[in-house]
């Protein structure tokens, strides 16, 4: 498990979490406000 604490891995994990967060936000906006998707 020590590989989880390497700086490079930590950066990769942060990037992955950022991508997941963006996908979730876009998904929630598309789900709750379909009109916004039609404007775009």
N, C-alpha and C positions, 0 to 999 in steps of 0.2 A: 504493500500500500504506500510505500515511501515515494513512489513516482507521482502521487497526487500532490506532493508538496514541492515539486520542482517548479521553478519560476516559469519555465516555458509552458508546462502543463497547466499551471494556474491561469496563464494568459489565455490559452486555448479554451479552458473551461469558462472563463469570463466571456469570451467571444460567443461561445455556444449559448450561454445563458442569455446574452444580449439578443441573439438571433431568435431564440425561443420566445423571449418576451415580446419582440416586435411582431412575430407571427401571431401570438396570442392576442395582442392588442388589435391587429388588423382583423383577425377573426371575430373578435367581440364587436368591433365597429361594424363589420359587414353583417353580423348576425342581428344586432340590435337596431341598426339604422340602414336598411337596404337602400333608402333614397340617396344616401351619400355615394354609394357605389355607382348608381345610375348617373350622377352628376359627373363622376370621373370617367 
